[in-house]
Amino acid sequence: MFDAMNKRIFLSFPHLGGNEMQYINEAFSESWVVPLGPNVDEFERRLKTYLSASNVVALSAGTAALHLGLVELGVTAGDEVLCQSFTFAASANPVKYQGANPVFVDSEPDTWNMSPDALERAIIDRKRVTGRYPKAIVVVHLYGMPAQMDEIMDIANRYNIPVLEDAAEALGSTYKGRKCGTIGNFGALSFNGNKIITTSGGGALICPNDEAERHVKFLATQAREPMPYYYHKEIGYNYRLSNISAGIGCGQMEHIAERVARRREIHALYAKGLASLPGITVHTEPTADAVSNFWLTTILLDESLRFSPEDLRLALEAENIESRRLWRPMNMQPVYADAPFYGDGCAESLFNRGLCLPSGSILTDDEIARVVDCITKFYHSK
């Protein structure tokens, strides 16, 4: 007999809308089983409309989008790129793909994203150390929470350093009415299986103009010149999204507003359900300027509590509930042990105190209540 109270609750499970198969079947029936085609064109059109952006290129992954964004910004071997430290490794790894070097910047405690103060200190000091300014800035909208973009863009413009937004987790989030990913020079999106919408695996790069869009498409299809034979003057990549995956994306885009709204509802349920537990804080928007999609609802545990985020994660896992520790900052990763870092330990403190809760839009109110109940019982057992 099925036991609803022991059903696995996943952190962020894909939420299909129903019409995805229609687009996939059309692709098969017309033999568009290639990395281009009508579904790709339509998916890009829908993204442009939703983002109020004129230039968007669908790609095979969010990492591919970040990589091509760095290529378009002219990042090459020996350059330095200022990267938010509190993030997933894919935000920084493409810097190394280019033979460049990441310089990590700490977070501020309000949005958990790149600290403008630490950013400016890093810019000034890297100029002192190397004799030149970093080539680009990669800022992340972590867990869907918009970064302090006015301050960051002001600093970037003052030093003439372009900004690449990593909006992989922030589709649907806005900052002062503008969609995240459309504020910097370029913006990267992800459609991995656990994101707001999915193409199974995929991403997109938001570009500033037609020429950049054309060149990104060119590079993403192996940089083949328009000749009657294969002829290459630039290094290209196999980064274009497949027509099959784009079909999934077209079906998903029919429900994007609902998916964002549901994640925000889930965040509100957690905020209400955990409000009676002193020492547990649900992270929320610090000002009205930021509207988060709350891709993942996150909590911080006060150091006075008698249990750690890992204790709580294990307790939830024992009840068949998936949760996840916050990202371990890049300056704490062995692979980047030698990279410069500018900050005061904010991200490290957040990592040590935080946990991500199940937040998929497919979850029911009863399932969220089950998570809250498990946390509450564990809290009172300590």
Secondary structure, DSSP 8 states (H G I E B T S, - for coil): ---GGGS-B-SS-----S-HHHHHHHHHHTT--SS-SHHHHHHHHHHHHHHT-S-EEEES-HHHHHHHHHHHTT--TT-EEEEESSS-GGGTHHHHHTT-EEEEE-B-TTTSSB-HHHHHHHHHHHHHHHSS--SEEEEE-GGG----HHHHHHHHHHTT--EEEE-TT-TT-EETTEETTSSSSEEEEE--TTSSS--SS-EEEE-SSHHHHHHHHHHHBTT--SSSS---SS---B-B--HHHHHHHHHHHTTHHHHHHHHHHHHHHHHHHTTTSTTEEE---SSTTEE---SSEEEEE-TTSSS-HHHHHHHHHHTTB--EE----GGGSGGGTTS-EESSSHHHHHHHHEEEE---TT--HHHHHHHHHHHHHHHHH-
